Amino acid sequence: MTEQDVRHLLAKLPPLRQEIGKIIVGQQQVLDEVLVALLAGGHALLEGVPGLAKTLLVRTLAAATDLPFRRIQFTPDLMPTDILGTEVLEEDHGTGHRSFKFNPGPIFASLVLADEINRTPPKTQAALLEAMQEGHVTYAGQEHALPQPFFLLATQNPIEQSGTYPLPEAQLDRFLLYIRIGYPTEQEELAVLSGTTGTVRAEVRPVLGGEDIRQLQQLVRQVSLSPELLDFVNRLVRATRPATSAVKFIQEYGRWGAGPRAGQALILCAKARALLQGRFAATLDDIHTLAPPVLRHRVLLNFNAEAENITPDDAVAELLKAVSV
């Protein structure tokens, strides 16, 4: 791409935020992290109590990006074929010949919302693993490519445990970011009440297309990251592992650390955040900002930490203090 092409692409990012902001009030950090996951080419898990516009955020993003969008409502009786698709027997009325044809499921879209993913059993959750990692689906021995870009956003409720199936660590690791959504501020909530209970409803116009997003994802990988920051990310991730960590906090409370995928995720996300802010080089601030959503689902703590109400975010904060820059 020429410099003019790059500037033209980057000029579309502020209007994208504005279009989403027509519907979503506040939640700037959440929106930033969702856009970072999209530009980095990964997937995101959104966690928050009911009523915080998790589903609405994904729907608004789909409208603003003009991507083919599908929503899958996860329930206890959902089967893998309800997600991936199935084969149907078709008959040629001219020849009478019968053959099986693959009928694609809702996973075959560029932007997929897996709503309340922890309400379905593990065998159905596992149907997403190949799609998330490889970008295709295998059915009856045949590979079926997913549309590109492919972005999966899953939501889950942190407070309900009855009838839920917590995601296993191997599947959590497939999510680039684990994003937590909190309550709005008083003024933001007042704006929500005012804007959603009247007759006027804002319309979101598409700003980015699929080709734009593919180009931005390629551009993210060209953003510069200094060797010193690369070394810092490597040492930060390695410090999460209790067996080899020199950080006393991790030695005392850690049960399992992050793998190399965490380092890859942190670097790509730092580059994506830099690009979102119009920079062509990632900084230490990018790494510090994105370390919690990258590491909170990859750092497992032991029973002692649970007994003392220590969270993975606490562990990440201690790591950022302890690992020298």
C-alpha positions in Angstrom: 0.0 0.0 0.0 1.1 3.5 -0.7 1.3 6.2 2.0 -1.9 7.7 0.6 -3.7 4.4 0.9 -2.6 4.0 4.5 -3.7 7.5 5.5 -7.1 6.9 3.7 -7.6 3.7 5.8 -6.6 5.3 9.1 -8.9 8.2 8.4 -11.8 5.8 8.6 -11.2 4.8 12.2 -12.4 7.9 14.0 -15.7 7.9 12.0 -16.1 4.2 13.0 -15.9 5.2 16.6 -18.4 8.0 16.1 -20.9 5.6 14.4 -20.7 3.1 17.2 -21.0 6.0 19.7 -24.4 6.8 18.3 -25.7 3.7 20.0 -23.2 2.8 22.7 -22.8 5.4 25.4 -19.5 5.5 27.2 -17.5 2.2 27.5 -14.6 3.7 25.6 -12.1 1.2 27.0 -14.3 -1.7 26.1 -14.8 -0.4 22.5 -11.0 0.2 22.2 -10.3 -3.4 23.2 -12.9 -4.8 20.8 -11.4 -2.8 17.9 -7.9 -3.9 18.9 -9.0 -7.5 18.8 -10.6 -6.9 15.4 -7.5 -5.2 13.9 -5.1 -7.8 15.4 -7.1 -10.6 13.7 -8.1 -12.4 16.9 -11.3 -13.1 18.8 -12.6 -11.6 22.0 -14.6 -12.8 25.0 -16.8 -10.1 26.7 -17.9 -10.7 30.3 -20.4 -8.5 32.1 -23.6 -8.7 34.0 -26.9 -8.6 32.1 -28.0 -5.3 30.6 -24.6 -3.7 29.9 -25.2 -3.7 26.1 -22.7 -6.6 25.2 -25.0 -7.9 22.5 -25.9 -4.4 21.3 -22.2 -3.5 21.0 -21.5 -6.4 18.7 -24.6 -5.6 16.6 -23.6 -2.0 16.3 -20.1 -3.0 15.3 -21.5 -5.2 12.6 -23.6 -2.3 11.3 -20.7 0.1 11.3 -18.3 -2.4 9.5 -20.8 -3.7 6.9 -19.7 -7.3 7.6 -22.0 -10.3 7.2 -23.2 -10.8 10.7 -24.8 -13.9 12.5 -25.8 -14.4 16.1 -25.8 -17.8 17.8 -27.8 -18.0 21.0 -26.1 -20.7 23.1 -28.4 -23.0 25.0 -28.0 -26.3 26.9 -29.6 -28.2 24.0 -27.5 -26.6 21.2 -25.6 -29.2 19.1 -22.3 -28.7 17.1 -24.2 -29.1 13.8 -26.4 -26.1 14.8 -23.2 -24.0 14.6 -21.1 -25.6 11.9 -23.9 -26.8 9.5 -24.9 -30.2 8.2 -25.2 -32.2 5.0 -28.6 -32.6 3.4 -29.6 -35.1 0.7 -30.5 -33.5 -2.6 -32.1 -35.0 -5.6 -31.6 -33.9 -9.2 -35.1 -33.9 -10.6 -33.8 -34.3 -14.2 -31.6 -37.3 -13.6 -32.9 -38.6 -10.3 -29.3 -38.7 -9.0 -29.0 -38.1 -5.2 -26.1 -36.5 -3.5 -25.2 -34.9 -0.2 -24.7 -31.2 -0.1 -23.1 -29.3 2.8 -25.5 -26.6 4.2 -23.3 -24.0 6.1 -24.3 -23.0 9.6 -24.2 -19.6 11.2 -20.5 -19.8 11.8 -20.0 -18.9 8.1 -20.1 -15.2 8.6 -17.4 -12.5 9.0 -18.7 -11.3 12.3 -20.2 -13.9 14.6 -21.8 -13.3 18.0 -21.6 -16.3 20.3 -24.1 -15.1 22.9 -23.9 -16.6 26.4 -21.3 -19.1 25.3 -21.0 -20.7 28.8 -24.7 -21.9 28.6 -23.9 -24.8 26.3 -22.1 -28.0 27.0 -18.3 -28.5 26.3 -18.9 -30.6 23.1 -20.8 -27.7 21.5 -18.3 -25.1 22.8 -15.5 -27.2 21.2 -17.2 -26.8 17.8 -15.7 -23.3 17.7 -12.1 -24.3 18.3 -11.1 -25.2 14.8 -12.9 -22.2 13.3 -11.2 -19.8 15.7 -7.7 -21.2 15.3 -7.6 -22.4 11.6 -10.2 -20.2 9.9 -12.0 -23.2 8.4 -14.5 -26.0 9.4 -14.1 -29.7 8.8 -17.2 -31.7 8.1 -17.3 -35.3 6.8 -13.6 -35.1 6.0 -14.0 -31.9 3.9 -12.5 -28.5 4.8 -14.8 -25.5 4.3 -13.1 -22.1 4.5 -14.7 -19.4 6.5 -15.1 -15.9 5.1 -12.3 -13.5 5.7 -12.1 -11.5 7.9 -13.5 -13.8 10.5 -14.1 -12.3 13.9 -15.8 -14.1 16.8 -17.1 -12.2 19.8 -18.4 -14.3 22.6 -20.3 -13.1 25.7 -20.8 -14.6 29.1 -22.5 -13.7 32.4 -20.1 -13.8 35.4 -22.7 -14.0 38.2 -24.9 -16.9 37.2 -23.5 -20.4 37.9 -26.7 -22.4 37.6 -26.9 -24.2 34.3 -23.6 -22.9 33.0 -20.5 -24.6 31.7 -17.2 -22.7 32.4 -15.0 -22.5 29.3 -11.9 -24.8 29.6 -8.5 -23.2 29.7 -7.6 -24.5 26.2 -10.5 -22.7 24.7 -10.0 -19.5 26.8 -6.5 -19.4 25.4 -7.9 -19.1 21.8 -9.4 -15.7 22.7 -7.0 -12.9 22.0 -8.6 -10.7 24.7 -10.8 -11.3 27.7 -12.7 -8.0 28.0 -14.6 -7.1 31.2 -17.5 -4.7 31.0 -18.4 -2.6 34.0 -21.3 -0.5 35.0 -21.7 3.0 33.3 -21.0 6.2 35.2 -24.0 8.2 36.5 -23.9 10.6 33.6 -23.6 7.8 31.1 -26.5 5.9 32.6 -28.6 9.1 32.5 -27.8 9.4 28.8 -28.7 5.8 28.2 -32.1 6.3 29.9 -32.8 9.4 28.0 -31.7 8.1 24.6 -33.4 4.7 24.7 -36.9 5.5 26.1 -38.0 8.0 23.5 -39.1 7.8 19.8 -35.8 8.9 18.2 -33.4 6.2 17.3 -30.0 6.8 15.7 -29.1 5.0 12.5 -25.6 3.6 12.1 -24.0 3.8 8.6 -21.3 1.5 7.5 -17.8 3.0 7.5 -15.4 0.0 7.0 -15.8 -2.9 4.6 -14.3 -6.4 4.7 -11.4 -5.4 2.4 -10.6 -2.4 4.5 -10.4 -4.6 7.6 -8.1 -7.1 5.8 -5.8 -4.3 4.8 -5.7 -2.9 8.3 -4.9 -6.3 9.8 -2.0 -6.6 7.4 -0.9 -3.1 8.3 -0.9 -3.9 12.0 1.8 -6.5 11.5 4.0 -3.8 9.9 3.8 -1.5 13.0 7.3 -1.2 14.6 8.1 -2.7 18.0 11.6 -2.1 19.4 13.8 -5.0 20.4 13.8 -3.8 24.0 10.0 -3.9 24.2 10.0 -7.4 22.5 12.4 -8.5 25.2 10.1 -7.0 27.9 7.1 -8.8 26.6 9.0 -12.1 26.5 10.2 -11.7 30.1 6.8 -10.6 31.3 5.1 -13.7 29.9 7.8 -16.0 31.2 7.4 -14.4 34.6 3.8 -15.7 34.8 5.1 -19.3 35.1 5.5 -20.3 38.8 8.1 -23.0 38.1 10.6 -20.5 36.6 9.3 -17.1 37.7 11.5 -14.9 39.9 8.5 -12.9 41.0 7.6 -13.8 44.6 3.9 -13.1 44.1 3.7 -15.6 41.3 5.7 -18.2 43.3 3.3 -17.9 46.2 -0.1 -17.6 44.3 0.5 -18.9 40.8 -0.7 -22.3 39.6 -0.1 -22.1 35.9 1.4 -19.5 33.6 0.8 -18.2 30.1 2.2 -19.9 27.0 3.9 -18.3 24.0 0.5 -17.5 22.5 0.1 -14.8 25.2 3.3 -13.1 24.0 2.1 -13.1 20.4 -1.2 -11.7 21.5 0.3 -8.9 23.6 2.6 -7.8 20.7 -0.1 -7.9 18.1 -2.6 -6.0 20.4 0.0 -3.4 21.2 0.6 -2.8 17.5 -3.1 -2.6 16.8 -3.6 -0.1 19.6 -0.8 2.0 18.2 -2.4 2.0 14.8 -5.8 2.9 16.3 -4.1 6.0 17.7 -2.5 6.9 14.4 1.0 5.7 15.4 3.3 3.4 13.5 5.3 2.3 16.5 4.1 0.5 19.7 5.1 1.9 23.1 5.4 0.6 26.6 2.1 2.3 27.4 0.4 0.1 24.8 1.8 -3.0 26.5 0.9 -1.9 30.0 -2.7 -1.0 28.9 -3.3 -4.3 27.1 -1.5 -6.7 29.5 -4.7 -7.3 31.7 -7.1 -8.3 29.0 -4.4 -10.4 27.3 -3.2 -12.2 30.5 -6.2 -12.4 32.9 -7.5 -15.6 31.3 -4.1 -17.1 30.8 -2.8 -16.8 34.4 -4.2 -19.4 36.7 -4.0 -18.8 40.5 -4.0 -21.4 43.3 -6.4 -22.0 46.2 -4.4 -19.6 48.4 -5.1 -16.7 46.0 -8.8 -17.6 45.9 -9.0 -17.7 49.7 -7.5 -14.3 49.9 -9.7 -12.8 47.1 -6.7 -12.3 44.8 -7.7 -12.0 41.2 -5.7 -12.5 38.0 -5.8 -8.8 37.4 -4.0 -8.4 40.8 -1.4 -10.8 39.5 -0.9 -8.9 36.3 -0.5 -5.6 38.2 2.2 -7.2 40.4 4.0 -8.6 37.3 4.0 -5.2 35.6 5.6 -3.7 38.8 8.1 -6.5 39.3 9.4 -7.1 35.7 12.0 -4.5 34.9 11.7 -2.5 31.7 
